[in-house]
């Protein structure tokens, strides 16, 4: 008899989880608050509680209580996949802004913002510069009288297209880049990245540069620099206080006659349907094994899917999480004993509180490192050296080309026969929709990039094989480069 799995939420994580359950011959039942998949506006079914059954230590089963149109239902499930994601409860930190309660204009969170209609001719202050803040500011700048964009830290702005107009993710997320990042000092890599980003436009001139001492962050926005350049958006520092109609900023400037304040200050994630201590523990990523399994459960039958931030596609990450979780539910993949995991996490939490180590749980995870980590648990991580021996052409594209999800369908459970061809033709399929005007080919001389691709790649591969044999060599290279290159680069930058 197939195991029954409760899937909470029908967004992108929920849909992936349902598919993965079906692939593993599990029986999923999805509960969604809206009347359609992926929606968060009209509520029809609410999950009231998820509790362990009395015999949980033997069965791993859960009691799930839901409510639909005022009527409650109870059902027993062998496993639960929580797919509610990050964006559940808006974070509106009004207490951090003195005078905000005296402000007579409209105040709303970005979750309440839907369309720019209704904001015509108004002076709008957007607080917070993440992806949401940048997108809302740009959209409103087309209809509002003026948009003010306030940021505490600044940000680096990336475009959706990279060099030569290719999609940014396909150009940036590659295994050989990840390899280089392990060898070269981070200070050197950051220097290169900053020079490249400032070459597009100088972030300091546009009021976007990172405040000294703050962690660098990035947003994706093609139009923000142009809106700042033409005056449709004005960059501002942090708000110090509000009056009835104005905002006073930390640099001493005052903006009068503000009509609307939109807080793009993110969300807090919570699990109201859990009991303590599970409810509190699941909100701390340090107590989720590989960001998926709570550490305090004696049976691994509860998975948190999609509660992660990746430097890459979240869709790929949640699908791989779901593939792993469903195989754990079936007993095909194992995780370490909960007692050992809890002990390690508790010790780490104490070290963080004492300031011995840094809390990295809120940082974005490296895409390839995390995907490979989960894939290794499933048995679907591609072996690059083995691929170079068996299929050099495919290995070349896997290592030097974009790290697309097809790579995790080449081997192991869930292997897809079409994965090889999909990888080898991914550039053709990416560019085909653009080629609506065909231009006859003209003879072109070999470019420098051709020679770089021909000679640099083998050198990097040889370095990879050498470094794999000696971790001591890796440490020596890093230390030497840090000592010799960084001071020189710093002097260049200052000079």
JOVEN-V981652 format. One record per pair of residues at least 6 apart in sequence whose ideal C-beta (glycine too) atoms are under 7 Angstrom apart, sorted by the first residue. I is the first residue (numbers start at 1). GAP is how many residues later the second one is. D is the distance in whole Angstrom. If there is no record, write none. Layout:
# JOVEN-V981652
I_GAP_D ; I_GAP_D
This chain:
# JOVEN-V981652
2_23_6 ; 2_24_6 ; 2_25_4 ; 3_23_5 ; 3_24_7 ; 3_75_4 ; 3_76_6 ; 3_326_6 ; 4_23_5 ; 4_25_7 ; 4_73_5 ; 4_74_5 ; 5_16_5 ; 5_21_5 ; 5_22_7 ; 5_23_5 ; 5_72_6 ; 5_73_7 ; 5_74_5 ; 5_76_6 ; 5_324_7 ; 6_23_6 ; 6_25_7 ; 6_56_7 ; 6_58_5 ; 6_71_4 ; 6_74_5 ; 7_7_5 ; 7_10_5 ; 7_11_6 ; 7_21_5 ; 7_22_7 ; 7_23_4 ; 7_74_5 ; 7_76_6 ; 8_23_6 ; 8_39_5 ; 8_72_7 ; 8_73_7 ; 8_74_5 ; 8_75_6 ; 8_76_6 ; 9_23_6 ; 9_74_4 ; 9_75_5 ; 9_76_7 ; 10_20_5 ; 10_22_4 ; 10_27_4 ; 10_28_6 ; 11_27_5 ; 11_72_6 ; 11_74_6 ; 12_26_7 ; 12_303_6 ; 12_306_6 ; 13_70_4 ; 13_72_6 ; 13_292_5 ; 13_293_3 ; 13_305_4 ; 14_16_6 ; 14_69_4 ; 15_22_6 ; 16_302_5 ; 16_303_4 ; 16_306_5 ; 17_64_5 ; 17_66_6 ; 17_288_6 ; 17_305_4 ; 18_10_5 ; 18_12_6 ; 20_302_4 ; 20_303_5 ; 20_306_5 ; 21_7_4 ; 21_305_6 ; 22_6_7 ; 23_391_7 ; 24_302_4 ; 24_303_6 ; 24_306_6 ; 26_300_6 ; 26_303_7 ; 31_14_5 ; 31_16_5 ; 31_35_6 ; 32_13_6 ; 33_10_4 ; 33_11_7 ; 33_12_6 ; 33_13_6 ; 34_6_6 ; 34_7_6 ; 34_8_5 ; 34_9_7 ; 34_10_7 ; 35_7_5 ; 35_9_5 ; 44_24_6 ; 45_21_6 ; 45_23_5 ; 46_20_7 ; 46_21_5 ; 47_17_7 ; 47_19_5 ; 47_226_5 ; 48_17_4 ; 48_18_6 ; 48_19_5 ; 48_24_7 ; 48_225_6 ; 49_16_5 ; 49_224_5 ; 50_12_6 ; 50_14_5 ; 50_30_6 ; 50_223_5 ; 50_224_6 ; 51_11_7 ; 51_12_5 ; 51_224_6 ; 52_10_6 ; 53_6_7 ; 53_8_5 ; 53_9_6 ; 53_10_6 ; 53_23_7 ; 56_243_6 ; 57_241_5 ; 57_242_7 ; 60_18_7 ; 60_239_3 ; 60_241_4 ; 61_15_6 ; 61_16_7 ; 61_17_6 ; 62_15_5 ; 62_18_5 ; 63_11_6 ; 63_13_6 ; 64_11_5 ; 64_13_6 ; 64_16_7 ; 65_7_6 ; 65_9_5 ; 66_7_5 ; 78_223_7 ; 79_222_4 ; 79_250_4 ; 80_221_7 ; 80_222_5 ; 81_222_5 ; 81_224_5 ; 81_241_7 ; 81_244_6 ; 82_189_7 ; 82_222_5 ; 82_223_7 ; 83_222_5 ; 83_223_6 ; 85_221_5 ; 85_222_7 ; 86_181_6 ; 86_183_5 ; 86_221_7 ; 87_180_5 ; 88_179_6 ; 88_181_6 ; 88_182_6 ; 89_178_6 ; 89_179_5 ; 89_181_6 ; 90_19_4 ; 90_21_5 ; 90_177_6 ; 91_174_5 ; 91_175_5 ; 91_176_6 ; 91_177_5 ; 92_17_5 ; 92_171_6 ; 92_173_7 ; 93_172_6 ; 94_6_5 ; 97_142_6 ; 97_145_6 ; 98_143_4 ; 99_142_4 ; 99_143_4 ; 99_144_6 ; 100_142_5 ; 102_140_7 ; 102_141_7 ; 102_142_5 ; 103_139_5 ; 103_141_6 ; 103_158_7 ; 104_140_5 ; 104_141_6 ; 105_140_7 ; 105_153_6 ; 105_154_5 ; 105_155_6 ; 105_156_6 ; 106_153_7 ; 106_154_5 ; 107_154_5 ; 108_154_6 ; 109_154_5 ; 110_22_5 ; 110_26_6 ; 110_152_6 ; 110_153_7 ; 110_154_4 ; 113_23_6 ; 113_149_6 ; 116_23_5 ; 116_24_5 ; 116_26_7 ; 116_27_5 ; 119_21_6 ; 119_24_6 ; 119_25_5 ; 119_141_7 ; 120_23_5 ; 121_24_5 ; 122_22_5 ; 122_23_6 ; 122_137_4 ; 122_138_6 ; 123_22_5 ; 123_23_5 ; 123_134_6 ; 123_135_5 ; 123_136_5 ; 124_16_6 ; 124_20_5 ; 124_23_5 ; 124_135_7 ; 124_136_5 ; 124_138_7 ; 125_23_5 ; 125_25_6 ; 125_122_6 ; 125_133_5 ; 125_136_5 ; 126_7_5 ; 126_10_6 ; 126_11_5 ; 126_21_6 ; 126_22_7 ; 126_23_5 ; 126_24_7 ; 126_136_5 ; 126_138_6 ; 127_23_5 ; 127_112_6 ; 127_134_7 ; 127_136_5 ; 127_137_7 ; 127_138_7 ; 128_135_6 ; 128_136_4 ; 128_137_5 ; 129_20_6 ; 129_22_4 ; 129_26_5 ; 129_90_7 ; 130_89_6 ; 130_134_6 ; 130_136_7 ; 131_88_5 ; 131_89_6 ; 132_132_5 ; 133_16_7 ; 133_131_4 ; 134_85_5 ; 134_87_4 ; 134_90_5 ; 135_86_7 ; 136_126_6 ; 136_128_6 ; 137_10_5 ; 137_12_5 ; 137_96_5 ; 138_83_7 ; 138_85_5 ; 138_86_6 ; 138_89_6 ; 140_7_5 ; 141_6_5 ; 141_86_5 ; 141_91_4 ; 141_92_5 ; 146_88_7 ; 147_85_7 ; 147_86_5 ; 148_86_5 ; 148_88_5 ; 148_107_6 ; 149_84_5 ; 149_86_6 ; 149_87_7 ; 150_86_5 ; 150_87_7 ; 150_88_6 ; 150_89_6 ; 152_86_5 ; 153_57_6 ; 153_58_5 ; 153_61_4 ; 153_64_7 ; 154_54_5 ; 154_55_5 ; 154_56_5 ; 154_57_6 ; 155_53_6 ; 155_62_5 ; 155_63_6 ; 155_64_5 ; 156_41_5 ; 156_47_7 ; 156_60_6 ; 156_62_5 ; 157_51_6 ; 157_62_6 ; 157_64_6 ; 157_67_6 ; 157_68_6 ; 158_10_6 ; 158_60_6 ; 158_61_7 ; 158_62_5 ; 159_9_7 ; 159_63_5 ; 160_8_6 ; 160_60_6 ; 160_62_6 ; 161_6_6 ; 161_7_6 ; 162_6_5 ; 162_9_4 ; 162_10_7 ; 163_8_7 ; 167_263_7 ; 169_143_6 ; 169_144_7 ; 170_232_4 ; 170_260_7 ; 173_139_5 ; 173_194_5 ; 173_195_7 ; 173_229_6 ; 173_230_5 ; 174_226_6 ; 174_227_7 ; 174_228_6 ; 174_229_6 ; 175_193_6 ; 175_223_7 ; 175_224_5 ; 175_228_6 ; 176_223_6 ; 176_224_5 ; 176_284_6 ; 178_190_5 ; 178_191_7 ; 179_281_7 ; 179_285_6 ; 181_8_6 ; 183_291_7 ; 183_294_6 ; 183_295_7 ; 184_297_6 ; 185_293_6 ; 185_296_5 ; 185_297_4 ; 185_300_7 ; 185_301_6 ; 187_299_5 ; 188_293_7 ; 188_297_6 ; 188_298_6 ; 188_301_6 ; 191_298_5 ; 191_302_7 ; 197_6_7 ; 201_24_5 ; 203_6_4 ; 206_19_6 ; 206_22_5 ; 206_29_7 ; 207_28_3 ; 208_27_7 ; 210_6_5 ; 224_9_7 ; 227_6_4 ; 228_7_6 ; 236_13_5 ; 237_12_5 ; 237_13_5 ; 237_14_5 ; 238_11_7 ; 238_12_5 ; 239_8_5 ; 239_10_6 ; 240_8_5 ; 240_9_6 ; 240_10_5 ; 241_7_5 ; 245_11_6 ; 245_12_6 ; 245_13_6 ; 246_8_6 ; 246_9_6 ; 246_10_5 ; 246_12_6 ; 247_8_5 ; 247_11_6 ; 248_6_5 ; 269_14_6 ; 269_38_6 ; 270_13_6 ; 271_8_5 ; 271_11_5 ; 271_12_7 ; 274_8_6 ; 277_19_7 ; 278_16_6 ; 278_18_7 ; 281_6_5 ; 281_13_6 ; 281_15_6 ; 282_6_7 ; 282_12_6 ; 282_22_6 ; 285_6_6 ; 285_76_4 ; 286_59_5 ; 286_62_6 ; 286_63_6 ; 286_75_5 ; 287_7_7 ; 287_8_5 ; 287_58_5 ; 288_6_6 ; 288_16_6 ; 289_6_6 ; 289_46_6 ; 289_52_6 ; 290_83_7 ; 290_84_6 ; 291_16_6 ; 291_17_5 ; 292_11_5 ; 292_12_6 ; 292_29_5 ; 292_32_7 ; 292_33_6 ; 293_7_5 ; 293_10_6 ; 293_42_6 ; 294_8_6 ; 295_43_6 ; 295_46_4 ; 295_47_5 ; 295_50_6 ; 296_42_6 ; 296_46_6 ; 297_41_6 ; 298_40_6 ; 300_28_5 ; 300_35_5 ; 301_28_6 ; 303_22_4 ; 305_13_6 ; 305_16_5 ; 305_17_6 ; 305_20_7 ; 306_8_7 ; 306_12_4 ; 308_9_6 ; 308_57_6 ; 309_55_4 ; 309_56_7 ; 310_7_5 ; 310_54_6 ; 310_55_5 ; 310_57_5 ; 310_60_6 ; 311_53_5 ; 311_54_7 ; 311_55_6 ; 311_56_5 ; 312_55_3 ; 316_55_7 ; 316_89_4 ; 317_53_7 ; 317_54_7 ; 320_51_6 ; 320_54_5 ; 320_55_6 ; 320_88_6 ; 321_53_6 ; 323_55_6 ; 323_91_6 ; 324_9_6 ; 324_50_5 ; 324_53_5 ; 324_54_5 ; 327_6_4 ; 327_51_6 ; 327_86_7 ; 328_7_6 ; 333_44_6 ; 333_45_6 ; 351_6_5 ; 352_7_5 ; 368_35_5 ; 371_37_7 ; 372_9_5 ; 375_6_4 ; 375_33_5 ; 378_34_6 ; 378_35_6 ; 379_33_4 ; 379_34_6 ; 380_28_5 ; 380_31_6 ; 380_32_4 ; 380_33_6 ; 380_34_6 ; 382_16_6 ; 382_25_5 ; 382_28_5 ; 382_29_6 ; 384_11_6 ; 384_14_7 ; 384_15_5 ; 387_7_6 ; 387_8_4 ; 387_11_6 ; 388_7_4 ; 394_26_6 ; 394_29_7 ; 394_30_7 ; 397_26_5 ; 397_27_6 ; 398_9_6 ; 398_25_7 ; 400_57_6 ; 402_24_7 ; 404_19_7 ; 404_22_6 ; 406_13_5 ; 406_16_5 ; 406_17_5 ; 407_16_7 ; 409_6_6 ; 409_7_4 ; 409_10_4 ; 410_9_5 ; 410_10_7 ; 466_7_7 ; 467_6_6 ; 467_7_5
